[in-house]
Amino acid sequence: MSPRTKQQLNELRDERRKLIMDTALELFSSNGYHATSIAQIATNAKIAKGSLYHYFESKEVLLAEIFTILYDELMLDFINNSNGTMKQKEAWLFIDKVFDHMTSNLLRWKMFMQLSVQPGIVEILMNISRDKKYTDYLESFYFYFANSESKDPQTTMILFSSVMKGFSFMYLFAPEMFSTEQIDSVKDFIKKNFLKYKNIKSHEKDISLGDNERYILL
C-alpha cells in the first residue's frame, strides 16, 4: 500500500477533528460540560486519549473550537463584507441565514442550546466573542440599534434578542409544532418590528460595546 499523500493526511485529520467535536458536543449537552472528561470523549469517539490531545490540548480548547466554528459559519460572510456599518439589508440577510442554518442543523443547534445554558458556559462564550473578528461584527449590529430611530435602542435590542432566542428554544425542542409558513411569519415579524430602520449612520452616537451589550447579542 502506497503512503498517504499530504492531502489525504489533512483530510483524515479534519475528519477526526470533526468526529471529536461532534462527540464532545453530544456528551457536553447530554451529560454536562463539567461532568464530561476527555477520557469519555476519546472512548465515545473511538480514539486513544493520547491521540485526542494531538488535536485539542484541553477540554476548554475543544469547547472553544466548537463555539468558534458555529460562530464562523454564521458570521464570517458578514464580517468579511463589513465596513463597520450594519445596514438593514445585511441585518435581514443575517436573520435568514440564522433560521436556515438552524432548520438545516436541528440536532446540532439543539445540543448547542442545551450546552449554552449550563453553569459557567456564558463566561466561555463571552471570552470567545472578544476575538476581534466577532467584536467587529457585534459592534456593527449594536451600532445598528444605537444609531437607529428607535426611542429606546437598548430595550429594542434586548427584545430583539429575546424573541430570537425564545423562538429558537421553542422550535429546537419541538420542531414538529411549527410549519414552514409559521417560521417565515416569525422571520417577517422580527424584520419588520426590530429591523425596520433604514437610515442608519455609522457611529453617529458616542457608544461602546460593553459586556452587557455583548451578552445580549450573543
Beta strands, then each sheet from edge to edge (+ up, - down):
end
